[in-house]
Amino acid sequence: MLKNPDMAALSDAFILADSHKLVWAAVCLVSGCVLHESLSPSVLTIIIVVIGLCCGPSALRRQLTLCFCLFAVIAGLISSEAEIRRADHIMLAEPVTAELSGIVQTKIVRSSERLSLTLKDISSSEPRLAALHKVRFSIAADALSVLPGDKVRARVRLFPLSPPAFAGRPDYARNQFLSGLSATGFAYQAGLAEAQADKSWSMRLNRWRHQFAADLNAYMGPPYGGLAAALLVGVRDHIPAPVYDSFRASGLAHLLAISGLHMGLFCLSVLMVIRAGFACFPRLCQRWSPRRFAAVMALLCGFFYLLISGGPVSAIRAFVMAMIILLAVLADRPALTLRNLALAAFCLLLVSPSFVYAAGFQLSFVASFAIIAGLEIISTHSPANRVLHYVFFVLLTSALAGMVTIPFIAYHFGQFTL
């Protein structure tokens, strides 16, 4: 029976069975996101139209890979422009000193002496502050005891978002703008105006995270309670400064941020425990598919872990990657492939293209790419002995992940550890 060539071409366009094609399409998507920053709106429109016109002849000539890559560039440009328009809000133009009140959205202890608060729903008698979307300021840690959702009144000194110190440095002001911030500064004094003023489910969850971290630290004692809270709910406020500095100096500070390592271990543990439980009851294995049921439960548990972690970029990336891997298990497809990594990049960047500038996104994807690529080397050049195979796997993947992330660590943090 002859296959319809049009249907076959359409199938190839959507499936893209060759993983390298999808990887290059992901690279084109990243290029579109990065290219958007240097384009004016008029030039952006012209480029989208030109690339769109190129996609038509490419599709007609059955050059589907080229067509898909061009479409990925357009998707990166359009999604970046859409994100900028979604984040359109008033920015502070000059330094201002005034009183304001707002609801605490995030609370971070930057060190043992300073507390950083991000306020939303700003109200102030100063018109320039009343129109702002969100502000962030620091204050002495012992001057105020609040939780997310509380309403705070403070006298602050606010400044416009700072551009990069010099060309080539990360543009943190852009990331702050896209996150909704309008100004940053410090507070002379602050006080609690109303406890738990925001009772939305997201704020209640954020409040519970901080309360749980404080209770865990009180129960286990520092530094163990602070480390446990960082790994369980993503709150690093209770880690003593000397301990955190030791992690940073040794190059292990990334272990304190919930990322692929933590999400992978958690989901894999759920998967293994459920499959081991099924092995104890053979009759259940005849009625249910242990692998599929375990994959679904691991996916649900991973989503719960994402919620209680606060949803940082590294955790979102890890969950999307874990979700794609578990869906591959459900579909009886290879799980750990470059194609799945590229799909995870597509899912994240189409929703929030600014992730491409985040240190967590860059480090996570570069390290994951190196590890997955290293698996191909291991599969062909690994020793036959199982013990040597494991040692070779650990050493090679650690070396690859460390080497490829050094330039990104040096760029974002100004230092790296060998």
Secondary structure as UniProt FT lines:
FT   HELIX           5..15
FT   HELIX           19..36
FT   TURN            37..38
FT   HELIX           41..60
FT   TURN            61..62
FT   HELIX           64..86
FT   STRAND          96..109
FT   STRAND          114..123
FT   HELIX           127..130
FT   STRAND          134..140
FT   HELIX           141..143
FT   TURN            148..149
FT   STRAND          151..159
FT   TURN            167..168
FT   HELIX           172..178
FT   TURN            179..180
FT   STRAND          181..194
FT   TURN            195..196
FT   HELIX           201..220
FT   TURN            222..223
FT   HELIX           224..233
FT   TURN            237..238
FT   HELIX           241..249
FT   TURN            250..251
FT   HELIX           253..256
FT   HELIX           260..279
FT   HELIX           282..287
FT   HELIX           290..308
FT   TURN            309..310
FT   HELIX           313..330
FT   TURN            331..332
FT   HELIX           338..351
FT   HELIX           353..357
FT   HELIX           359..381
FT   HELIX           386..413
//
